[in-house]
Amino acid sequence: MVTKRRAPHEPSMPTTDALGPTAVRARMRGPERMALARRLRDTALEWISLHGRLAECAGAGGPVTEARRGSLSLLFTSPTTLANGTPRPYGIDIWDDKGKVFSVWWDPFEIVRMDRGTWMSELLDDA
């Protein structure tokens, strides 16, 4: 029987934050990843509906709704048709101080980008 040894930097117990055990999050695939993306989207939508304002955004194909939450910039786009005739579905994009960290479209739901980071806890804390 082979016993896997724990690396010195690995905690014996997973740490926990607003997203749950970090050891579990690191291995997230398929349904778990999709559920987290939907939770992030829903939280962002709720924040934008309460604190957002209409704005123009180059390339979005029309007006967007934007909001700030701490260091995060949140942007909601409604379905539209771009100038080149391409339909664009509902979408949420989130940026932190380093760049875009999250982007989803829905109808149907698609994760375009979902970087792990402290931004997730910042968005979900006290949501």
N, C-alpha and C positions, 0 to 999 in steps of 0.2 A: 504494500500500500504506500503510495506516494503522498506526502503531505505538502501542500503548497504553503510556502513561507511568505509571511507578510513583509513587504518592503518597509524599511525603517520610517519612511515618510507617510505611509498609509495609516490613518487612524483605525484603532480597533473597533470603534463604534462610529457609524456614519454621523456626520454633523447634520443639523436640521435648520432650515430657515423657512421663509414664507412659501417656498416651493416644495418643501418636504425633504426627505433624506437626500443629501448631495450624492451619495454613492449610487443611489437608485437613478437619479437624474442623469448621471454620466452614461448609463447604459440604455437610456430611453430609446425605443424604436416604435415604429408603426402606430398602433392605437394610443399608446401613452403619449407619444410626441404630438399626435394629432389633438388629443384632449388638452394638452398644455397650450398648444397654439390657439385652440378655440377659447380657452380661458383667458389668455392674453388678449385676444381680439375682443372678447366680450367686455373685459375690464377697460380696454382702451376706448371702445365705443361708448361705454357709460360715461367715462371721463369727458370725452369729446362732446357728448350730448349736453353735459352740464356746463362745460367751460369753453367750448369751441366757438370760433368765429369764422365767418366766410372769408375766403381769400382767393386770389388768383395764383395759379402755379403753372409756370411754363411747362408744356408737355403733358399736362394732366387732361387736356381736352375740355376743360370747363372749370367752374369754380370748385373749390375744395373747402373742407372744414378743418381748421387746425387748432391745436391746443398745446399747452405746455404743462408738464407735471414734473416738478423738480428740474432735473437736468435733461429731461426727455422732451423731444418734440414729436407730437403725434399728428398724423395727417389722414383724413378720411376722404376717399373719393367715391362718388356715386357712379352708377353705370352711365357710360357715354360712348359715343363713337368718335374716335380720333380723326384728325384731318385726313389721314391716309385711308380711312374707311374701316380700320380695325376696331372691333367692339372692345370696350374695356369694362370688366365687371366691377362690383363693389370691391373696395380695397382699403387696407389699413397699412400705413408705413410708420415706423418708429425709428428715430435717430437718437443716439446719445452723443456725448462730446467727441467721440471718435469716428462717428459715421453711422450709416444705416445698419441697424441690428435686427430688424424684424420687418417682414413684408408678407402679407397674405391677401389673397383674392378669394371671393366666394361666389357661389352659384355657377359652378361647383366650387367647393372649398379646396384651396391649393396653397401649400406653404411654399412661398418663393424664397424666403430667407428667414432663418431663426438662429441667430448666434446666441450661445450661452453667455451669461454675464450678470453683473450686479444690477443691470437695468431691469431684469425680470423682477427681482425683489422690490426695486424702487417702484415699479408699476403696480405690483400686487399688494404691497404693504398698505394696510388700512383701506383696502378697496372694498 
